[in-house]
Amino acid sequence: MILLLTPIIIIALGLIIFNLINLKNKKDTKYLNKPLWTLIIIIGNIVGNIIYLALESEKNDDSD
């Protein structure tokens, strides 16, 4: 059983690490402050990570 959950655990940990690094490198956030986003990312697990990515993603429209 644990063998089946291993990919999900690896993806969840990867998302947490990616989002925490992304949050650390941001100058400021749009909706919540950094400590609150940190809690959402860590405690919210996959759902918190998806919410962070959806709300705080920056769209670069420099396609001139």
Backbone as XML, in Angstrom:
<?xml version="1.0"?>
<chain id="A" units="angstrom">
  <residue number="1" name="MET">
    <atom name="N" x="0.821" y="-1.207" z="0.000"/>
    <atom name="CA" x="0.000" y="0.000" z="0.000"/>
    <atom name="C" x="0.859" y="1.262" z="0.000"/>
  </residue>
  <residue number="2" name="ILE">
    <atom name="N" x="1.906" y="1.255" z="0.831"/>
    <atom name="CA" x="2.773" y="2.432" z="0.891"/>
    <atom name="C" x="3.487" y="2.641" z="-0.440"/>
  </residue>
  <residue number="3" name="LEU">
    <atom name="N" x="3.721" y="1.563" z="-1.162"/>
    <atom name="CA" x="4.370" y="1.662" z="-2.467"/>
    <atom name="C" x="3.494" y="2.416" z="-3.462"/>
  </residue>
  <residue number="4" name="LEU">
    <atom name="N" x="2.185" y="2.279" z="-3.339"/>
    <atom name="CA" x="1.268" y="2.991" z="-4.225"/>
    <atom name="C" x="1.178" y="4.477" z="-3.886"/>
  </residue>
  <residue number="5" name="LEU">
    <atom name="N" x="1.404" y="4.824" z="-2.628"/>
    <atom name="CA" x="1.308" y="6.217" z="-2.201"/>
    <atom name="C" x="2.606" y="6.993" z="-2.388"/>
  </residue>
  <residue number="6" name="THR">
    <atom name="N" x="3.690" y="6.310" z="-2.650"/>
    <atom name="CA" x="4.988" y="6.965" z="-2.768"/>
    <atom name="C" x="5.013" y="8.063" z="-3.827"/>
  </residue>
  <residue number="7" name="PRO">
    <atom name="N" x="4.501" y="7.863" z="-5.038"/>
    <atom name="CA" x="4.511" y="8.959" z="-6.019"/>
    <atom name="C" x="3.704" y="10.177" z="-5.567"/>
  </residue>
  <residue number="8" name="ILE">
    <atom name="N" x="2.590" y="9.947" z="-4.903"/>
    <atom name="CA" x="1.764" y="11.055" z="-4.417"/>
    <atom name="C" x="2.513" y="11.837" z="-3.342"/>
  </residue>
  <residue number="9" name="ILE">
    <atom name="N" x="3.190" y="11.132" z="-2.456"/>
    <atom name="CA" x="3.958" y="11.781" z="-1.395"/>
    <atom name="C" x="5.103" y="12.598" z="-1.995"/>
  </residue>
  <residue number="10" name="ILE">
    <atom name="N" x="5.778" y="12.054" z="-2.990"/>
    <atom name="CA" x="6.889" y="12.763" z="-3.635"/>
    <atom name="C" x="6.383" y="14.014" z="-4.347"/>
  </residue>
  <residue number="11" name="ILE">
    <atom name="N" x="5.250" y="13.912" z="-5.037"/>
    <atom name="CA" x="4.673" y="15.075" z="-5.722"/>
    <atom name="C" x="4.254" y="16.138" z="-4.707"/>
  </residue>
  <residue number="12" name="ALA">
    <atom name="N" x="3.633" y="15.731" z="-3.613"/>
    <atom name="CA" x="3.198" y="16.681" z="-2.592"/>
    <atom name="C" x="4.395" y="17.401" z="-1.965"/>
  </residue>
  <residue number="13" name="LEU">
    <atom name="N" x="5.441" y="16.669" z="-1.644"/>
    <atom name="CA" x="6.636" y="17.293" z="-1.073"/>
    <atom name="C" x="7.311" y="18.221" z="-2.081"/>
  </residue>
  <residue number="14" name="GLY">
    <atom name="N" x="7.332" y="17.817" z="-3.337"/>
    <atom name="CA" x="7.907" y="18.664" z="-4.380"/>
    <atom name="C" x="7.139" y="19.969" z="-4.533"/>
  </residue>
  <residue number="15" name="LEU">
    <atom name="N" x="5.806" y="19.882" z="-4.496"/>
    <atom name="CA" x="4.983" y="21.087" z="-4.581"/>
    <atom name="C" x="5.221" y="22.009" z="-3.396"/>
  </residue>
  <residue number="16" name="ILE">
    <atom name="N" x="5.317" y="21.432" z="-2.205"/>
    <atom name="CA" x="5.556" y="22.236" z="-1.009"/>
    <atom name="C" x="6.895" y="22.962" z="-1.127"/>
  </residue>
  <residue number="17" name="ILE">
    <atom name="N" x="7.931" y="22.248" z="-1.506"/>
    <atom name="CA" x="9.260" y="22.853" z="-1.626"/>
    <atom name="C" x="9.262" y="23.930" z="-2.713"/>
  </residue>
  <residue number="18" name="PHE">
    <atom name="N" x="8.680" y="23.621" z="-3.875"/>
    <atom name="CA" x="8.626" y="24.584" z="-4.976"/>
    <atom name="C" x="7.895" y="25.854" z="-4.557"/>
  </residue>
  <residue number="19" name="ASN">
    <atom name="N" x="6.731" y="25.707" z="-3.927"/>
    <atom name="CA" x="5.942" y="26.875" z="-3.555"/>
    <atom name="C" x="6.583" y="27.680" z="-2.431"/>
  </residue>
  <residue number="20" name="LEU">
    <atom name="N" x="7.243" y="27.018" z="-1.492"/>
    <atom name="CA" x="7.917" y="27.762" z="-0.430"/>
    <atom name="C" x="9.092" y="28.561" z="-0.981"/>
  </residue>
  <residue number="21" name="ILE">
    <atom name="N" x="9.830" y="27.991" z="-1.913"/>
    <atom name="CA" x="10.932" y="28.730" z="-2.549"/>
    <atom name="C" x="10.378" y="29.889" z="-3.373"/>
  </residue>
  <residue number="22" name="ASN">
    <atom name="N" x="9.315" y="29.639" z="-4.109"/>
    <atom name="CA" x="8.665" y="30.680" z="-4.899"/>
    <atom name="C" x="8.174" y="31.813" z="-3.994"/>
  </residue>
  <residue number="23" name="LEU">
    <atom name="N" x="7.563" y="31.472" z="-2.871"/>
    <atom name="CA" x="7.062" y="32.469" z="-1.932"/>
    <atom name="C" x="8.212" y="33.268" z="-1.319"/>
  </residue>
  <residue number="24" name="LYS">
    <atom name="N" x="9.300" y="32.588" z="-0.996"/>
    <atom name="CA" x="10.461" y="33.258" z="-0.402"/>
    <atom name="C" x="11.059" y="34.280" z="-1.373"/>
  </residue>
  <residue number="25" name="ASN">
    <atom name="N" x="11.052" y="33.968" z="-2.648"/>
    <atom name="CA" x="11.651" y="34.852" z="-3.647"/>
    <atom name="C" x="10.746" y="36.001" z="-4.080"/>
  </residue>
  <residue number="26" name="LYS">
    <atom name="N" x="9.468" y="35.951" z="-3.711"/>
    <atom name="CA" x="8.554" y="37.035" z="-4.083"/>
    <atom name="C" x="8.802" y="38.259" z="-3.216"/>
  </residue>
  <residue number="27" name="LYS">
    <atom name="N" x="8.684" y="39.416" z="-3.847"/>
    <atom name="CA" x="8.835" y="40.660" z="-3.103"/>
    <atom name="C" x="7.602" y="40.908" z="-2.230"/>
  </residue>
  <residue number="28" name="ASP">
    <atom name="N" x="6.443" y="40.743" z="-2.818"/>
    <atom name="CA" x="5.192" y="40.864" z="-2.071"/>
    <atom name="C" x="4.149" y="39.947" z="-2.704"/>
  </residue>
  <residue number="29" name="THR">
    <atom name="N" x="3.059" y="39.705" z="-1.972"/>
    <atom name="CA" x="2.003" y="38.820" z="-2.460"/>
    <atom name="C" x="0.732" y="39.632" z="-2.690"/>
  </residue>
  <residue number="30" name="LYS">
    <atom name="N" x="-0.158" y="39.081" z="-3.504"/>
    <atom name="CA" x="-1.372" y="39.806" z="-3.869"/>
    <atom name="C" x="-2.455" y="39.753" z="-2.793"/>
  </residue>
  <residue number="31" name="TYR">
    <atom name="N" x="-2.715" y="38.581" z="-2.255"/>
    <atom name="CA" x="-3.910" y="38.400" z="-1.426"/>
    <atom name="C" x="-3.638" y="38.283" z="0.066"/>
  </residue>
  <residue number="32" name="LEU">
    <atom name="N" x="-2.667" y="37.511" z="0.457"/>
    <atom name="CA" x="-2.377" y="37.302" z="1.876"/>
    <atom name="C" x="-0.909" y="37.607" z="2.136"/>
  </residue>
  <residue number="33" name="ASN">
    <atom name="N" x="-0.563" y="37.733" z="3.423"/>
    <atom name="CA" x="0.840" y="37.971" z="3.727"/>
    <atom name="C" x="1.622" y="36.653" z="3.703"/>
  </residue>
  <residue number="34" name="LYS">
    <atom name="N" x="2.938" y="36.757" z="3.715"/>
    <atom name="CA" x="3.793" y="35.579" z="3.547"/>
    <atom name="C" x="3.631" y="34.530" z="4.652"/>
  </residue>
  <residue number="35" name="PRO">
    <atom name="N" x="3.548" y="34.919" z="5.933"/>
    <atom name="CA" x="3.368" y="33.881" z="6.964"/>
    <atom name="C" x="2.067" y="33.081" z="6.798"/>
  </residue>
  <residue number="36" name="LEU">
    <atom name="N" x="1.012" y="33.762" z="6.381"/>
    <atom name="CA" x="-0.257" y="33.062" z="6.162"/>
    <atom name="C" x="-0.170" y="32.110" z="4.978"/>
  </residue>
  <residue number="37" name="TRP">
    <atom name="N" x="0.473" y="32.557" z="3.892"/>
    <atom name="CA" x="0.661" y="31.667" z="2.738"/>
    <atom name="C" x="1.514" y="30.474" z="3.121"/>
  </residue>
  <residue number="38" name="THR">
    <atom name="N" x="2.527" y="30.688" z="3.958"/>
    <atom name="CA" x="3.374" y="29.580" z="4.397"/>
    <atom name="C" x="2.545" y="28.532" z="5.122"/>
  </residue>
  <residue number="39" name="LEU">
    <atom name="N" x="1.676" y="28.972" z="6.016"/>
    <atom name="CA" x="0.802" y="28.024" z="6.727"/>
    <atom name="C" x="-0.132" y="27.297" z="5.775"/>
  </residue>
  <residue number="40" name="ILE">
    <atom name="N" x="-0.710" y="28.014" z="4.820"/>
    <atom name="CA" x="-1.622" y="27.383" z="3.864"/>
    <atom name="C" x="-0.889" y="26.347" z="3.021"/>
  </residue>
  <residue number="41" name="ILE">
    <atom name="N" x="0.328" y="26.680" z="2.591"/>
    <atom name="CA" x="1.091" y="25.753" z="1.759"/>
    <atom name="C" x="1.445" y="24.491" z="2.544"/>
  </residue>
  <residue number="42" name="ILE">
    <atom name="N" x="1.883" y="24.651" z="3.780"/>
    <atom name="CA" x="2.327" y="23.490" z="4.564"/>
    <atom name="C" x="1.150" y="22.679" z="5.089"/>
  </residue>
  <residue number="43" name="ILE">
    <atom name="N" x="0.172" y="23.344" z="5.677"/>
    <atom name="CA" x="-0.951" y="22.615" z="6.289"/>
    <atom name="C" x="-1.956" y="22.167" z="5.238"/>
  </residue>
  <residue number="44" name="GLY">
    <atom name="N" x="-2.161" y="22.988" z="4.221"/>
    <atom name="CA" x="-3.148" y="22.674" z="3.200"/>
    <atom name="C" x="-2.745" y="21.561" z="2.261"/>
  </residue>
  <residue number="45" name="ASN">
    <atom name="N" x="-1.481" y="21.167" z="2.327"/>
    <atom name="CA" x="-0.941" y="20.105" z="1.491"/>
    <atom name="C" x="-1.228" y="20.357" z="0.012"/>
  </residue>
  <residue number="46" name="ILE">
    <atom name="N" x="-1.793" y="19.425" z="-0.704"/>
    <atom name="CA" x="-1.963" y="19.579" z="-2.156"/>
    <atom name="C" x="-2.981" y="20.670" z="-2.484"/>
  </residue>
  <residue number="47" name="VAL">
    <atom name="N" x="-4.073" y="20.748" z="-1.751"/>
    <atom name="CA" x="-5.096" y="21.760" z="-2.030"/>
    <atom name="C" x="-4.547" y="23.160" z="-1.763"/>
  </residue>
  <residue number="48" name="GLY">
    <atom name="N" x="-3.819" y="23.336" z="-0.669"/>
    <atom name="CA" x="-3.215" y="24.632" z="-0.361"/>
    <atom name="C" x="-2.210" y="25.058" z="-1.403"/>
  </residue>
  <residue number="49" name="ASN">
    <atom name="N" x="-1.452" y="24.105" z="-1.916"/>
    <atom name="CA" x="-0.479" y="24.408" z="-2.962"/>
    <atom name="C" x="-1.159" y="24.834" z="-4.257"/>
  </residue>
  <residue number="50" name="ILE">
    <atom name="N" x="-2.220" y="24.164" z="-4.618"/>
    <atom name="CA" x="-2.945" y="24.515" z="-5.843"/>
    <atom name="C" x="-3.583" y="25.893" z="-5.699"/>
  </residue>
  <residue number="51" name="ILE">
    <atom name="N" x="-4.136" y="26.194" z="-4.521"/>
    <atom name="CA" x="-4.720" y="27.514" z="-4.287"/>
    <atom name="C" x="-3.648" y="28.593" z="-4.405"/>
  </residue>
  <residue number="52" name="TYR">
    <atom name="N" x="-2.477" y="28.341" z="-3.826"/>
    <atom name="CA" x="-1.378" y="29.310" z="-3.921"/>
    <atom name="C" x="-0.975" y="29.530" z="-5.375"/>
  </residue>
  <residue number="53" name="LEU">
    <atom name="N" x="-0.807" y="28.449" z="-6.113"/>
    <atom name="CA" x="-0.406" y="28.582" z="-7.513"/>
    <atom name="C" x="-1.461" y="29.321" z="-8.334"/>
  </residue>
  <residue number="54" name="ALA">
    <atom name="N" x="-2.732" y="29.058" z="-8.055"/>
    <atom name="CA" x="-3.802" y="29.695" z="-8.824"/>
    <atom name="C" x="-3.918" y="31.184" z="-8.514"/>
  </residue>
  <residue number="55" name="LEU">
    <atom name="N" x="-3.781" y="31.558" z="-7.252"/>
    <atom name="CA" x="-3.997" y="32.951" z="-6.868"/>
    <atom name="C" x="-2.753" y="33.824" z="-7.003"/>
  </residue>
  <residue number="56" name="GLU">
    <atom name="N" x="-1.605" y="33.262" z="-6.778"/>
    <atom name="CA" x="-0.396" y="34.079" z="-6.735"/>
    <atom name="C" x="0.494" y="33.931" z="-7.962"/>
  </residue>
  <residue number="57" name="SER">
    <atom name="N" x="0.036" y="33.240" z="-8.983"/>
    <atom name="CA" x="0.889" y="33.089" z="-10.162"/>
    <atom name="C" x="0.959" y="34.422" z="-10.910"/>
  </residue>
  <residue number="58" name="GLU">
    <atom name="N" x="2.131" y="34.696" z="-11.430"/>
    <atom name="CA" x="2.337" y="35.922" z="-12.191"/>
    <atom name="C" x="2.318" y="35.584" z="-13.666"/>
  </residue>
  <residue number="59" name="LYS">
    <atom name="N" x="1.534" y="36.331" z="-14.393"/>
    <atom name="CA" x="1.454" y="36.134" z="-15.833"/>
    <atom name="C" x="2.333" y="37.184" z="-16.498"/>
  </residue>
  <residue number="60" name="ASN">
    <atom name="N" x="3.268" y="36.739" z="-17.305"/>
    <atom name="CA" x="4.151" y="37.646" z="-18.026"/>
    <atom name="C" x="3.599" y="37.866" z="-19.421"/>
  </residue>
  <residue number="61" name="ASP">
    <atom name="N" x="3.140" y="39.062" z="-19.682"/>
    <atom name="CA" x="2.583" y="39.395" z="-20.984"/>
    <atom name="C" x="3.594" y="40.183" z="-21.816"/>
  </residue>
  <residue number="62" name="ASP">
    <atom name="N" x="4.840" y="39.783" z="-21.818"/>
    <atom name="CA" x="5.894" y="40.458" z="-22.566"/>
    <atom name="C" x="6.137" y="39.777" z="-23.902"/>
  </residue>
  <residue number="63" name="SER">
    <atom name="N" x="5.090" y="39.509" z="-24.626"/>
    <atom name="CA" x="5.219" y="38.774" z="-25.888"/>
    <atom name="C" x="5.220" y="39.713" z="-27.090"/>
  </residue>
  <residue number="64" name="ASP">
    <atom name="N" x="5.687" y="40.945" z="-26.919"/>
    <atom name="CA" x="5.710" y="41.924" z="-28.025"/>
    <atom name="C" x="6.615" y="41.527" z="-29.125"/>
  </residue>
</chain>
